Amino acid sequence: MRKFCFIFVALFTIIFAAEEIFAKNEPMPEGVKSKSAILIDYDSGRVLWGIDPDEPMAMASTTKIMTAIYAIENGQLSDIVTVSKNAAAQPKVKMYLSEGEHISLEDLLYALMLQSSNDAAVAIAEHISGSSEAFCQKLTEKAKEIGAKDTVFRTPNGLDKDDHHSTAYDMALITSYALRNDKFREIIKTPSRTFSSDKKNYNITNKDRLLTEYEGAIGVKTGYTGKAGHCFVGAANRNGQTLISVVLASGWGNTGKAAKWSDTKKILDYGFDNFSNTQIIKKAGNAGSFAVLNGEKTNSSAVFSEELVLPLKSDENVRVDTEFLTPEAPVFKGQIVGSASVIIDGEEYTKIDLLSDETIERHTFGAKLYKVMDKWLNMTY
């Protein structure tokens, strides 16, 4: 079907004025000590705030977020894992697994995420992929598939090795992906768990302080190495809004350990205090009209292909610019006939397809003659 390139632009603007539901003139989170940090909205993926969020950084045991979700997706929770000498020899923090010990994959995942067991991570990696190296290659590929821009895994537990690194943005993206898995959510929120292998009993406790210190906390994972410093990926939900924060290199020693918690709370508070979910576009809502060439109608109505809800601040201006093609009939209902650009404070945030709201047949001499004849034949006198 031929399409002419005649394009016209229909512009309508949605300006969201300051309202009482938004906090006014709130400052950015102050006193954040982390070298790299980010805050994103879970549902939309919108970045709400950040400090060098694309800077490559060591990420310590926050690595285990990816280890866990990959194992959940690619293993069976009921699998019995045989612990290797290599896994048992991993440094602290560890479960103190022993070579030849048999333990379920599910129990290892709880030890991995609740107390950050390095030996559990290697046992999981070897069980899923045969070796830590092969497993890490899969993690790197999966991260890229999710949308990570600069993440390389060299260890399944986050211990420093070679160019093992990620970014605050990538870790937020990976966490957002993991949180869509119900089992992952269940594990990270568990306060404690008792289980047994074929050799001994285990009782592990969740080390995530956010769960008990922050209203609406979901998790997710703490971390520390000499290279990475103190790190934490956190998530919380309030009033139907879920936010994800990442802090990398909050510092070293007790000062850094305290900072990763205080930084996380400040960042999450900033998000909940200043951003409110707002519907910008309604799916199937009227998007205007477009011209049709050689159709039974010269123009028709278009609708938005999807809904768009974004967290917005009170002083953010949003407009929607619609741009239509001028298609030649026939035009079918649901056919793409243009696009809508969502502009926030002068910068394009996203584009959404515009769809024809009806089918328009081609207007030809034969069709016109048929209609005239049909009308004439059905006339009554």
C-alpha positions as CSV (number, residue, x, y, z in Angstrom):
1,M,0.0,0.0,0.0
2,R,1.4,3.3,-1.1
3,K,1.7,6.1,1.5
4,F,2.3,9.7,0.7
5,C,4.8,11.6,2.8
6,F,2.6,14.5,3.4
7,I,3.0,15.1,7.2
8,F,1.3,17.6,9.4
9,V,1.6,18.2,13.0
10,A,-1.2,18.5,15.5
11,L,0.0,19.9,18.8
12,F,-1.8,19.8,22.1
13,T,-0.3,20.5,25.4
14,I,-0.9,19.1,28.8
15,I,0.5,21.4,31.5
16,F,0.5,20.0,35.0
17,A,0.3,23.0,37.3
18,A,1.5,22.7,40.9
19,E,-1.1,21.0,43.0
20,E,-1.4,20.2,46.7
21,I,-0.6,16.5,46.1
22,F,2.9,17.5,45.0
23,A,5.6,18.7,47.4
24,K,6.7,22.3,46.4
25,N,10.2,23.4,45.9
26,E,11.7,20.4,47.8
27,P,15.5,20.3,47.7
28,M,17.4,17.5,46.1
29,P,18.5,14.8,48.7
30,E,21.3,16.5,50.6
31,G,24.3,15.0,52.2
32,V,24.5,11.8,50.1
33,K,28.0,10.5,50.4
34,S,28.0,7.8,47.8
35,K,30.2,8.3,44.8
36,S,27.6,6.9,42.4
37,A,23.8,6.7,43.1
38,I,20.5,6.6,41.4
39,L,16.7,6.7,42.0
40,I,14.3,5.2,39.5
41,D,10.6,4.5,39.3
42,Y,9.9,0.8,39.2
43,D,6.8,0.9,37.0
44,S,7.9,3.4,34.4
45,G,11.7,3.0,34.6
46,R,12.0,6.8,34.7
47,V,15.2,8.1,36.3
48,L,14.2,10.5,39.1
49,W,17.6,11.5,40.4
50,G,21.3,10.5,40.3
51,I,25.0,11.1,41.0
52,D,27.2,9.8,38.1
53,P,24.8,6.9,37.5
54,D,26.6,5.7,34.4
55,E,30.1,5.6,36.0
56,P,31.6,2.0,35.9
57,M,32.0,0.9,39.5
58,A,32.7,-2.3,41.5
59,M,29.4,-3.4,43.0
60,A,30.4,-6.0,45.6
61,S,27.6,-8.4,46.7
62,T,24.8,-6.5,44.9
63,T,26.1,-8.8,42.2
64,K,24.1,-11.5,43.9
65,I,20.8,-9.9,42.7
66,M,21.7,-11.1,39.2
67,T,23.0,-14.4,40.5
68,A,19.7,-15.1,42.2
69,I,17.3,-14.1,39.4
70,Y,19.3,-16.0,36.8
71,A,19.4,-19.1,39.0
72,I,15.6,-18.9,39.7
73,E,14.9,-18.6,36.0
74,N,17.3,-21.3,34.8
75,G,17.3,-23.9,37.6
76,Q,14.7,-25.9,39.6
77,L,14.3,-24.8,43.2
78,S,14.1,-28.5,44.2
79,D,17.4,-29.3,42.6
80,I,20.0,-30.9,45.0
81,V,23.3,-29.2,44.6
82,T,26.6,-31.0,45.3
83,V,29.1,-28.6,46.8
84,S,32.5,-28.6,45.2
85,K,35.9,-28.0,46.9
86,N,36.1,-24.7,45.1
87,A,32.7,-23.5,46.5
88,A,33.5,-24.6,50.0
89,A,36.8,-22.7,49.9
90,Q,35.2,-19.3,49.2
91,P,36.1,-16.5,51.8
92,K,33.7,-14.9,54.2
93,V,30.8,-14.1,54.3
94,K,29.9,-17.8,54.0
95,M,27.7,-20.6,55.2
96,Y,30.7,-22.9,55.8
97,L,29.5,-25.5,53.3
98,S,31.7,-28.5,53.0
99,E,32.9,-30.4,50.0
100,G,30.5,-33.1,48.9
101,E,27.6,-31.6,50.9
102,H,24.2,-31.9,49.3
103,I,21.7,-29.0,49.7
104,S,18.8,-27.7,47.7
105,L,19.1,-24.9,45.3
106,E,16.2,-23.1,47.0
107,D,18.0,-23.1,50.4
108,L,21.2,-21.8,48.8
109,L,19.3,-18.9,47.3
110,Y,18.0,-17.9,50.7
111,A,21.6,-18.1,52.1
112,L,22.8,-16.1,49.1
113,M,20.3,-13.2,49.5
114,L,19.7,-13.1,53.3
115,Q,23.2,-13.4,54.6
116,S,25.2,-12.9,51.4
117,S,27.0,-16.3,51.5
118,N,29.9,-16.3,49.0
119,D,30.2,-20.1,49.0
120,A,26.4,-20.4,48.2
121,A,27.0,-18.2,45.2
122,V,29.7,-20.4,43.7
123,A,27.8,-23.6,44.5
124,I,24.8,-22.1,42.6
125,A,27.0,-21.0,39.7
126,E,28.6,-24.3,39.3
127,H,25.3,-26.2,39.5
128,I,23.6,-24.0,36.8
129,S,26.5,-23.6,34.3
130,G,29.3,-26.0,35.3
131,S,31.7,-23.3,36.4
132,S,31.7,-19.8,37.8
133,E,33.3,-18.5,34.6
134,A,30.6,-20.0,32.4
135,F,27.9,-18.7,34.7
136,C,29.3,-15.2,34.8
137,Q,29.4,-15.1,31.0
138,K,25.7,-15.9,31.1
139,L,25.1,-13.2,33.7
140,T,26.8,-10.6,31.5
141,E,24.7,-11.7,28.5
142,K,21.5,-11.6,30.5
143,A,22.4,-8.1,31.8
144,K,22.8,-6.8,28.3
145,E,19.5,-8.5,27.3
146,I,17.8,-6.7,30.1
147,G,19.2,-3.4,28.9
148,A,22.3,-2.9,31.0
149,K,24.8,-0.5,29.3
150,D,28.1,-1.3,31.0
151,T,28.1,-4.4,33.2
152,V,30.5,-7.3,33.2
153,F,30.4,-10.2,35.7
154,R,33.6,-12.0,36.6
155,T,32.4,-13.5,39.9
156,P,29.0,-14.8,40.9
157,N,29.4,-13.4,44.5
158,G,30.7,-10.0,43.8
159,L,34.3,-10.5,45.1
160,D,36.7,-8.2,43.3
161,K,38.2,-9.7,40.2
162,D,39.6,-8.2,36.9
163,D,37.0,-5.8,35.4
164,H,34.0,-7.1,37.4
165,H,31.8,-3.9,37.4
166,S,28.5,-2.3,36.8
167,T,26.8,1.1,37.1
168,A,24.2,2.4,39.4
169,Y,21.8,2.7,36.5
170,D,22.5,-0.9,35.4
171,M,22.0,-2.3,38.9
172,A,18.7,-0.4,39.2
173,L,17.6,-1.9,35.9
174,I,18.6,-5.4,36.9
175,T,16.8,-5.0,40.2
176,S,13.7,-3.8,38.5
177,Y,13.8,-6.9,36.3
178,A,14.3,-9.2,39.3
179,L,11.5,-7.7,41.3
180,R,9.1,-8.8,38.6
181,N,9.7,-12.4,39.8
182,D,7.5,-13.5,42.7
183,K,10.0,-16.0,44.1
184,F,12.8,-13.3,44.1
185,R,10.5,-11.0,46.1
186,E,9.6,-13.7,48.5
187,I,13.2,-14.5,49.2
188,I,14.5,-11.0,49.8
189,K,11.6,-10.1,52.2
190,T,12.1,-13.3,54.4
191,P,13.3,-12.3,57.9
192,S,15.0,-15.6,58.6
193,R,15.0,-19.3,57.5
194,T,15.9,-22.6,59.0
195,F,16.8,-25.6,56.7
196,S,19.1,-28.6,56.6
197,S,21.5,-30.3,54.2
198,D,22.5,-33.9,54.3
199,K,25.3,-32.9,56.8
200,K,24.0,-30.1,59.1
201,N,21.3,-27.6,60.0
202,Y,21.3,-23.9,59.1
203,N,19.6,-20.9,60.6
204,I,20.1,-17.7,58.6
205,T,18.9,-14.2,59.3
206,N,18.3,-11.4,56.8
207,K,21.0,-8.7,57.1
208,D,18.9,-6.1,55.2
209,R,18.3,-3.3,57.8
210,L,16.0,-1.4,55.4
211,L,13.3,-4.0,56.0
212,T,12.9,-3.1,59.6
213,E,14.0,0.6,59.5
214,Y,12.1,2.0,56.5
215,E,8.3,2.1,55.9
216,G,7.3,0.1,52.9
217,A,10.7,-1.5,52.4
218,I,10.9,-4.5,50.0
219,G,14.6,-5.2,50.2
220,V,17.0,-5.8,48.3
221,K,20.8,-6.4,48.8
222,T,23.8,-5.0,50.6
223,G,27.4,-5.4,49.7
224,Y,31.0,-4.6,50.5
225,T,34.5,-5.2,49.2
226,G,37.8,-3.4,49.6
227,K,37.5,-2.0,46.1
228,A,33.7,-1.3,46.0
229,G,33.3,0.1,49.5
230,H,29.9,-0.2,51.0
231,C,27.0,-0.6,48.5
232,F,23.3,-1.1,48.7
233,V,20.4,-1.6,46.3
234,G,17.1,-0.8,48.0
235,A,13.4,-0.8,47.0
236,A,10.3,0.4,48.8
237,N,6.6,0.9,48.1
238,R,4.3,3.6,49.4
239,N,0.8,4.4,48.3
240,G,1.1,2.2,45.2
241,Q,4.4,3.7,44.1
242,T,7.6,1.6,44.0
243,L,11.0,3.2,43.9
244,I,14.4,1.6,43.5
245,S,17.6,3.2,44.8
246,V,21.2,2.3,44.3
247,V,24.3,3.6,46.2
248,L,27.8,2.5,45.2
249,A,30.9,3.4,47.2
250,S,29.2,5.0,50.1
251,G,32.5,4.8,51.9
252,W,34.7,2.5,53.9
253,G,34.8,1.4,57.5
254,N,32.0,2.1,59.9
255,T,31.4,5.5,58.4
256,G,30.7,4.0,55.0
257,K,28.6,1.3,56.5
258,A,26.4,3.8,58.1
259,A,26.3,6.0,55.0
260,K,24.9,3.3,52.8
261,W,21.8,3.1,55.0
262,S,21.4,6.9,55.5
263,D,22.0,7.6,51.8
264,T,19.4,5.1,50.8
265,K,16.8,6.5,53.1
266,K,17.4,10.1,52.0
267,I,17.2,9.1,48.4
268,L,13.9,7.1,48.8
269,D,12.4,9.9,51.0
270,Y,13.2,12.4,48.3
271,G,11.4,10.3,45.7
272,F,8.3,9.7,47.8
273,D,8.1,13.3,49.0
274,N,8.5,14.9,45.6
275,F,7.1,12.7,42.9
276,S,3.5,11.6,42.4
277,N,2.1,9.2,39.7
278,T,0.2,11.1,37.1
279,Q,-1.7,9.8,34.1
280,I,-0.4,11.5,31.0
281,I,-2.0,9.4,28.3
282,K,-5.0,7.1,28.5
283,K,-4.9,4.0,26.3
284,A,-7.4,4.3,23.4
285,G,-8.0,7.9,24.4
286,N,-8.7,10.4,21.6
287,A,-5.4,11.6,20.0
288,G,-6.9,13.9,17.3
289,S,-7.6,13.4,13.6
290,F,-5.6,12.6,10.5
291,A,-6.2,13.1,6.8
292,V,-6.9,10.1,4.5
293,L,-6.2,10.1,0.7
294,N,-8.6,8.5,-1.7
295,G,-10.8,7.2,1.1
296,E,-14.5,7.1,1.7
297,K,-13.8,9.7,4.4
298,T,-11.3,12.5,4.0
299,N,-10.2,12.3,7.6
300,S,-10.6,10.0,10.6
301,S,-9.9,9.9,14.3
302,A,-6.8,8.4,16.0
303,V,-6.2,6.9,19.5
304,F,-3.2,6.3,21.7
305,S,-1.8,2.8,21.5
306,E,-0.9,2.6,25.2
307,E,-1.3,4.2,28.6
308,L,1.4,6.4,30.1
309,V,1.6,7.0,33.8
310,L,4.8,8.8,35.1
311,P,6.0,10.1,38.5
312,L,6.1,13.8,38.2
313,K,7.2,16.7,40.3
314,S,5.0,19.7,40.8
315,D,7.2,22.0,38.6
316,E,7.6,19.7,35.7
317,N,5.8,20.7,32.5
318,V,4.6,17.9,30.2
319,R,3.2,18.2,26.7
320,V,2.3,15.7,24.1
321,D,3.1,16.5,20.4
322,T,1.2,14.4,17.9
323,E,2.6,13.9,14.4
324,F,0.4,12.1,11.7
325,L,1.1,10.5,8.4
326,T,-1.4,11.0,5.6
327,P,-2.1,7.4,4.5
328,E,-3.8,6.4,1.3
329,A,-6.9,4.2,1.8
330,P,-7.7,1.6,2.6
331,V,-6.8,2.3,6.3
332,F,-7.5,-0.4,8.8
333,K,-8.6,-0.1,12.4
334,G,-5.5,-0.4,14.6
335,Q,-3.1,0.7,11.8
336,I,-0.3,3.0,12.9
337,V,-1.0,6.4,11.5
338,G,1.4,8.5,13.5
339,S,3.2,9.0,16.8
340,A,3.0,11.0,20.0
341,S,6.1,12.5,21.6
342,V,6.0,13.1,25.3
343,I,8.1,16.1,26.2
344,I,9.1,16.8,29.8
345,D,10.6,20.1,30.5
346,G,11.6,20.5,26.9
347,E,13.2,17.1,26.5
348,E,11.6,14.1,24.7
349,Y,10.9,11.3,27.2
350,T,9.3,8.7,24.9
351,K,7.2,8.1,21.8
352,I,3.9,6.3,21.6
353,D,2.2,5.0,18.4
354,L,-1.1,6.5,17.3
355,L,-3.6,4.1,15.8
356,S,-6.6,4.5,13.4
357,D,-9.8,4.2,15.3
358,E,-11.7,2.8,12.4
359,T,-11.4,1.1,9.0
360,I,-11.7,3.4,6.0
361,E,-12.2,1.8,2.6
362,R,-10.8,3.1,-0.6
363,H,-13.0,5.5,-2.5
364,T,-13.0,4.5,-6.2
365,F,-15.3,5.2,-9.2
366,G,-16.6,1.6,-9.1
367,A,-17.3,1.8,-5.4
368,K,-19.0,5.1,-5.8
369,L,-21.1,3.8,-8.7
370,Y,-22.1,0.7,-6.6
371,K,-23.3,2.9,-3.8
372,V,-25.4,5.0,-6.2
373,M,-26.9,2.0,-7.8
374,D,-27.6,0.3,-4.5
375,K,-29.3,3.5,-3.2
376,W,-31.3,3.8,-6.4
377,L,-32.4,0.1,-6.4
378,N,-33.6,0.4,-2.8
379,M,-35.6,3.6,-3.2
380,T,-39.3,3.3,-2.5
381,Y,-42.0,5.4,-4.3
